[in-house]
Amino acid sequence: MAERWATLGIDLHLEPTGPGLRRGLTDALREAVRTGRLAPGTRLPSSRSLAGDLGIARNTVADAYADLVAEGWLTARQGSGTRVADRAVPRPPARPASPRRAPGRLPYDLVPGTPDLASFPRAAWLKATRRALAAAPNDALGYGDPRGRPELRTALAGYLARVRGVRADPERLVVCSGFAHGLHLLCAVLRARGARTLAVESYGLDVHWDLVERTGLRTVPLPSDDLGTRTQDAGDADAVLLNPAHQFPLGGALVPERRAAAVDWARRTGGLILEDDYDGEFRYDRQAVGALQDLDPDHVVYLGTASKSLAPGLRLGWMVLPPSLVQAAVAHGGGRSVGVLEQLTLAEFLTSGAYDRHVRAARLRYRRRRDALVAALATRAPDVRVTGIAAGLHAVLRLPPGTEPSVVRAATWQGLAVHGLSRYRHPAAATTAEDALVVGYATPPDHAWAGTLEALCRALP
């Protein structure tokens, strides 16, 4: 019977109880259907298969099925087998919504941080997946190197050197499940080495600051001025987190003097710079500034991600580490890595040129959106200025003094989700708050862009 159980039919977990096999089986099946454990339309094993699994006579199963067909719980048709009948299945009562949860999703969305997910290159990605899986050696499906698949690390090293000027060696590259995962690993390494403070920029993401502080490090905001973050003021911090190519959310690029000051600080103090290059491929008016890591690979960790160029749901990121940190980062990762199939697919996507083609198409689409945004504001809201470099997936709209809260409320009335700049200010920052909106113009799908832009213009002063 063990051989038959392992090889015949489809699986169904049942525990017949009560007097008599037929009644016990009938009751167990009825209860499974009544409670919704067996959903309407579910195909049941054949009487022969289920009898073999349970070690009972086939006629007993057939009789139980017949009883439940007669009662209306099951249906039996020639050629389609025995299935659970269509009926309303009771659902558990809905839990009351959390009072902190938004009442519903607004129809228009300009919240930054997400690319146009409708433009994800599904056909090209599927093609790359098929090719990668067909070419993968059997051992690729094992646990493998905790740094990530060598195919992806090699492909990324070549791509980052070519496109972002990163000095990348596959041996110093670690694949992670996005920027937050990489940041968590680095903070754990720093904390284990006695670090206590991570300097951050005055404006950024609270989810990153919270993550850092949960590891036991303290975040200290750096001051800023008209030239951007004052990296020369990092002082006795143990490490610094920066967006040198395109600061989020303010949108500026770190000027050469401040880049050099950051590296000088790291060399002088032995500190570490964490370079978040979250959207470095997207510059629209000129070639993007190269990675800060190229100035000193021994003191800068380069962090990149596919979340903006492809989709955050892929959970693919990477770190290029100084040699002294590689083993420690891997050890703090606990041997966990990103799914092999996603890694092999991205490696194929990179080496085949499909990634370059996708990024170029996305760059053109987002540049046109930014241009349309700037043109619409010039006509409809001349008192609102677009600031920051022409890059990335978001823009900062400077508002007249004191108007940010009212504009955000007006946007909500127009069915538009958008964030004010104050949302991204570090609570301990000494920087003077300015009224502005942070507009994620990449977020809406193409069909919703015109309506979203119209809603924004109606909300502006």
N, C-alpha and C positions, 0 to 999 in steps of 0.2 A: 504493500500500500504506500510505503514511503516514496517509492519511485513514481507511482501514479500521482501522488500529491505534488511532487516537484515538477511535473511535466505537463499535466493536462489542464485545459480550461483557463479560467480567470480566477483571481483570488477573491474570497469573501469571508470576512471574519464573523462567525456566529458562535454563540454558546447556548445551545438548546438546554432548557431547564424545565422542571415540572415532570409530572407522571407521563410516561409514554414518549417514545421517540417522535412519533408523528406530531403529537400535540406540542411537545417542547420545541420542535423545529418550526411549526406553524406560528407559535406564540413569539419566538425570537425574530422571525422574519417580519411578522406584523408590527412588532415594536420598533424594529429598525426603520420600517417605512413610515409608521405613524409619527415618530420623533424627527423625521427628516434626515436621519443618518444615511438612508438610501434615498437619493433625490429622485423626483419624477423623471422617467426616461432611462434610468440606470438599467443596463442589461445585466441579468443575473446569470450565474454559471449554469450550464446544462445540468439536468438531473443526474446524469452519469458522473460529471466532474465533481459536483458538490457531494454526491454520495461517496465518491472516493476520498475526498478531502476529510469528510466527517467520519468515515469508517462505518457507514450504515448502508442499508439496502437502497438501491435506486428507486424502487417503488415507493418507499417512504418519502423520499424527496418529491417524486412526481405527485404523490397524493397531497403533500403539503402545498405545493405550487397550485394544484387544482382547487384546493380549499380557498386559497387567497385570491385566485382569479374569480371564483364565484362570489366572494365577498367584495370584489372591486378594488382590492389593494394592488393586484398585479394584472397584467394583460399578457395574452399568449397568442401570437400570430405565426402562421406558417412562414418560415424563412427569416423571421426577425427574432425568434427566440422569446424568452420570457423577460418582461421588463416591468419596472415599477410604473403603475398607472399615473396619469396626470391628475394632480389634485393640489389644492392649496396646502402649503406646508407652513405650520405655525412658526413664527419667528420670535426670538427672545425680545422682550421689550427694549426699546431704544434707551440708551443711557442719556440722561440730560446733558446738554452741551455745557462744556466748561464755561464759566462766566468770562474767562480771559480769551476765549476763542472768538474769532471774527464771525459775524452773523452769516456770512456767505461770501462767495468769491465774486468780485466785481467783474463786469463784462469786459472792461479794458484794463490792461496791465502794463505798467511801465516800471515795475520794481526791478532794480538791476540785479545782475548775478546769473542770469540764464540766457543762453543763446536762443535763436529761433529753432525750437525743437522740431517744428514741422519740416525744416530743411535738412534734417539729419540724412546723410547719404545712404539710405537703406539698401538700395540695390548694390552699390559699390561695396558696402560693408558686408553684405551677404556673400558677394562674390569673393571677397578677401577671406571670409570665414571658411568657405568651402575649400579654397586653395590652401589655406594654412592648415586646416584639419587633414586634408589629403596628404600634405607633405610632412606632417609632424611625425617624428619617431615615436614608437610606443612608450618610451620612457618619459616623453613629454607629459604624459597623463599621470605621472607619479607625483610625489611630493615636491621633488626638485629643489633648486637653489632658493633659499629664502630671500635672496636679493632680487629674484625675478628670473624669467626665462632669458637665457643668453641671446636668443634671437632678437628679443625686444630691446635688451640693454645695448646690444651692438647697433641696432637700427636707430635707437634714440641718440646714442653717442654721435653717430654720423650726422643725423639731422640737426641736433642742437649745435654742433660745431659749425655746420654750414649756414644755418639760418639765424642763430642767436649769438654766435661767437663764443660759445661755451667751450672751455677746455675739458672735454668729457672723455673719460676712459671707461669702457664697459665694466671694468673691475671696481670702479668707484661709484657706480650708478646703482641705485636701489629703487625698485618699482614699489609703489605704495597705492593705497586705494583713495587717492585724492590728496589735496593739499592739507586738509585737517589731520589726516592720518600721519602724513609726514611731519607736520608740526608737532603732533603729540609725541612721536618717537624722538624728535630732536630735544624737546623739552625734558623728556625722561632721561635722555643722555646727559643733558646739562645739569639736571637736578642731582643725578648720581655722582657727578663730578664736583658737587658742592656749590653750583651756581644758585643765586637767589633772585636775580633781577633780570628781566628782559625789557629793554627799551623798545617802545613802539611809537608809531607816528600818531599825531594828535587826532587824526581822523582815520577810521578803519572799521573793522567788523567786530561787534561785541562778542559774537560767537567764538572768534579767535582769542580775544582777550580772556573770556571765561574759560576756554580750554586750557590756556597757558596757566591760569591761576589754579585750576583744578589739579595741575601737576605739582603744585607747591611753589611755583615761581611767582614773583610779583611783577606786574606790568607798570612801567613808568613812561608816561608820554613825553616825547621830545618836543621842545618848542619849535615853532616855525615862523617864517617871515615871508616877504614877497618872493624870495628865491626858493621857498619850500622848506623842507625839514632841515633843521640845524643839526646835522649829523656830528658836527664837531663838539656838540654838547652831550654826547653819550656818557661822558664821565666815567663813573665806576660801575656801570652796568656790565653784566657778564656776557650779554649778547644783544643784538639789535635786529628787529624785524622791519624790513623795508620793501617798498614797491618802487624800485628805481626807474623802471622804464615807463610806468604809467601809474601814478599814485591813485589808490582807491580810498575815498571817492573823489578827491579834489581834481584829479585828472591831469596833473602836471608831470613832467619828467624831471628827475633829479639832475640838477645842473652839474657840469663837470667838477666845479670846485667842491661841491658837497659830496660827490662820489669819491673824489680823492681824499676828502676829510674822513669819510667813513672808513676807507681802507687804512689810512694813517692811524686812526683810533684803534682798529683791530690789531695792527702790527705792534703798536706801542704797548697795548694792554694785554695782548693775548686773547682778546675777545673774539666772538664769532658773529658774523653777519649772516642772517637768514634772508635770502633774496627771493621774494615771491614774484615770479614772472607769470602772472595769471593770464594775461592776454597779450603777450609780447609780439605775437604774429600780426596783430591788427593795428597798423599805422597807415594813415591814408594820405598824408601830404608829403611824405618823404620816407626814406628807409628808416626802420625803427632803430633806436639806439641799442647798441650791443649790451650783452649781459654784464653786470658789475663783476660777476665771478671771474671774468677774464683778467681782471686787474690783479687778483690774488687768490688763486684756487685753494690755497692752504688756509685761508681765513674766511672764505665765503662758501656757504651751502646754497646751491642753486635748486629751487623748487619749481617744477612746472606741472601742468595738468592738461588733460583733454576735456575738462569740464566746459570751457568756453569755446574751444575750437570745434568740438564734436557734441558731447552731451554729458552732463554731470552724472546721469544714471549709469554710465559705463564704469564709474568708480576707478579711474585710471589716473595715476599721478606718478611723479618720479623725483628723485633727489640725486644731485651730483655732489658727492661729499669729499671733504679733505680726507686723505688716506688714513689719518689718525682716528676718524670717526666711523668708518665703514663697519667694522666688526661690532662696535658698541651699538650702533643703530640696528643692526640685524639682530643682535642679542635681545634688545628691548622689544623687538617686533614679535618675539615669542615663536619664531618659525612660521608665522602666518604670512601669506602673500596673496596677491590678486589672482582671480581665476585664470587658469592656464589658457583657455580658449580665447578670452578677451586679449590676453597678452600676445598670443600668436597672431590673432587677427590684426591688432594694431601694428605689429612688426611687419606683416605682409602689406598693410595699408601704407606704411611709411616707405618700404623698399620698392613698392610698385609705382610710386608716384601719385597714388590716389589721394593721399593726405595733402600733398601740395596743391593738387587740382581743387580739392574741396576748400582748402583755406583761401585760395585765390578767388573762388566763386563767392565764398562768404564775405571776404574782404570787400568785394565790389558791392554786394547787397547791403552791407552795413554802412559803407561809405555813402551810398545813395540815400539811405534812411537818415543819416546824420545831416547830409546836405538838405534834404527835404525839411528836417526839423529846423535848421538854421534859417532857411528861406521862409518858412511859415511864421517863425517868431519875428523876423524882420518886418513882415507885413501886418501880423495880427497883434503882436505884443512888443512893440519897439522899446519899451522900458526894461525888458528882460534880456540879459546878456548871456550868451553861451561862452563858458570859460573852459580852460584846459586845452591840451593839445588835441589835434584831430586824430583820435586813436581809440581803440577799445570798443566796448559795447555799451557805453553809457556817456552821458554828458551832464555837466553841472550848469543849471540855469540860475544865474544870480537875480534875486528879486529885490524890489524896493525895500528899504529897511522896515522891519516890523510886520511884514506881510506873510511870512512863511506859514504860520499856523492857519491863517484864513485861507490861503491858497490850497493847502492840503485838504481842508474841509470842503472847499468848493470842488476840488477834484473828486472827492468821494460822492458829492451830490451829482456829479456828472457820470458816475459809474466807473471812475478811474482810480486804480490803485497806483500810488506814487509816494515816494518817501521824501521827507525834508532832510536837508543836510544835517540838521541838529541831531538826527537819529544816529549818526555815525561818529559823533564827537566823543572822545574818551572823557569819562566823568571827571578825571583829574587834570584835564588839559587846561593850560593857561591861555591858549589861543582865544582871541576874541571871536565870539560866534557871529557868523554872517547868515543872512537869510538866503536860502537857495533851495532848489529841488535837485535831486539826483535822479535823472531820467534814464532808464534802461531801454534804449530804443531798439535793441536786438530782441527783446523778449516777445513782442507780439508776432504771430504768424503773418505772412504776407497779406492774407485776405482781411486781417483786422487792423493793419497798419494805418490806413487812411482814417478810419473811424476813431482809432486811439489818438492820433494826432489832432483830430478835430476836437475831441473831448478835452485834451490838454489845453488847446488854445482858448476854449470857452472858460476854463478855470483860471487862466492867468489874468493878472490885473492889467 
